[in-house]
Amino acid sequence: MTRTNIADLALLGGSPWFSEPLHVGRPNVGDREAFLERVNGILERNWLTNQGPLVREFERRVAEKLKIKHCIAMCNGTVALEIAIRALGLTGEVILPSFTFIATAHALQWQGITPVFCDIDPVTFNIDPGRVESLVTPRTTGLLGVHLYGRPCDVCALSDIATRRHLRLFFDASHAFGASHGGKTIGSFGECEVFSFHATKCFNTLEGGAVVTNDDDLAEKVRLMKNFGFSGLDNVIHIGTNGKMNEVSAAMGLTNLEHLDRFIAANRRNYRCYREGLEGIPGLSLISRDGEENSNYHYVVAKVEATEFGLNRDLLVALLRAENVMARRYFHPGCHRMEPYRSLYPHAGLQLAATEALCDRILVLPTGPSVSPEDIVAICALIRYAAEHPQRVSAHCSDGPSPI
Ligand code: T4K
């Protein structure tokens, strides 16, 4: 903390409230000694990658945790998505939400498949099953749901559509490690689910990802594809790529798995602090978590209605960032408004009213074990102050808000 008066906003010339930036996505690292011991073991064995003992153990432990038959570990979530797409034999068009991280769409486009953007449900922010069927064409082969911010899609409705329309259904579960739906762990829905274990995720392996499935044949195909199609030493039986996870990533994964409950407990505590601290601020709502289900609480997501709040989302983000609260606008502006999709499908937005509305209202706040309840009290006080004095903030910024 570098000042004592909340009113001396950094955006208006004061010093930032926090002396160090508070980031969204600060990596969670379990026991450092345990990690280093595993890394020493790797160096002693001199077995660094190619399905080494730690990757095998990691796959076994994740499969056990998720109560799923197969976990195939990968170098990152994007490659895991690409391999899942190939292994499912998708072609033509695949329906997915535009309101997601760009990798979900790129993984399809990279394989020469047309991503067809579907609007979201304005309440859950996930793909709206009611809008999927009107997008199905003779070229549609698949349906890709994203459990955005770790909140499960309407998997029942999507499964129903997939069955009736003969589509292959799979999920981008990058945000949802540790979450459940109807008491079942995320990882067990659709034909397969894909995780990212990137450094910024609740559960990380430095870089990493996985395809998880209960389907033996699909698992076999994914295993081949992530290792150039090798079956035995000199025998290639399928086209493939290099999607392998290395041993150091698996060491990080095994270590972090042992501490996952602690990370999630810190996230849950922080989520409750934010709820309490932001309660009653007009025009600002925090997305809810279903108390009956498991959640990793990894993303603290707020929606700003400018007319009621008094400031628009971008001005609030600029105000917070000036204070060293590095809020993010995940997933502004929506995949359809980024290249190459913006040029390829310039009119996509016409069918994405809920997505477009949300993209301009959403912000994500810092959390995780490195953010304390005291930090959150201050962040909430800054937001409340902004809501109570919008004229002061916007008058000062009438030349345009600071760049975000
Ligand atoms: N599908 C979905 C739905 C996804 O969200 C993602 C990834 C994927 C697929 C693809 O999975 P991967 O191929 O990435 O495994 C970040 C992550 O890079 C990305 O993995 C993640 N989603 C996305 C939501 O967030 P950026 O471009 O926002 O990251 P960056 O570099 O700005 O980092 C965010 C903040 O985290 C930084 O401001 C500071 C902090 N940070 C980051 C790193 C890497 C640290 O403090 N330490 C670090 O080491 O995409």
Boltz pocket constraint, residues with backbone or C-beta under 6 A from the ligand:
constraints:
  - pocket:
      binder: B
      contacts: [[A, 23], [A, 24], [A, 25], [A, 26], [A, 27], [A, 76], [A, 77], [A, 78], [A, 79], [A, 100], [A, 101], [A, 103], [A, 104], [A, 146], [A, 172], [A, 174], [A, 175], [A, 195], [A, 196], [A, 197], [A, 198], [A, 199], [A, 200], [A, 208], [A, 209], [A, 326], [A, 330]]
      max_distance: 6.0
